[in-house]
Amino acid sequence: MGCPEIEALVKYWNYIHKATARALKAAPQEQFDFQPKPDMMSLGKLVQHFAQAEVALVRTALVGSYQKNEIDLTGKSPDEIAEIFDAKHRELMAEVSELTAEQLPEQVEFAGHQLRRIDLLRATVEHEIHHRGQLYTYLHLVDVTPPPLH
């Protein structure tokens, strides 16, 4: 039997993920160089960031120390990036689903801080939601109507 806390987190995360993947597919590749301000990520970097960050953050939570698992998405279309994001997400959620209740409070190291494994996983979902809001703003700025959130 699985851990109810993890089951609830994965169910919620999968729901969030579907909306994010729809938004990634809406990003026009010809606008990937768009930056609202020079010190902000370009649209292309933002689209790539979702899959790259999810892999690094979840692997860190699973392993217990910082894991830099960048995926090279250079030259990939929004649809290709969304497909990779979906595939990696399924892999990661399968691994997260194997965690036990006893493992959730264990300390992991991330960015020089010690935090509970479950807290890093929750922060990863929050990170995705944060950047999805940013992506919706970018889409509006390049005159693309974002897909419905729900």
Secondary structure, 3 states (H helix, E strand, C coil): CCCHHHHHHHHHHHHHHHHHHHHHHHCCHHHCCCCCCCCCCCHHHHHHHHHHHHHHHHHHHHHCCCCCCCCCCCCCCHHHHHHHHHHHHHHHHHHHCCCCCCCCCCEEEECCEEEEHHHHHHHHHHHHHHHHHHHHHHHHHCCCCCCCCC
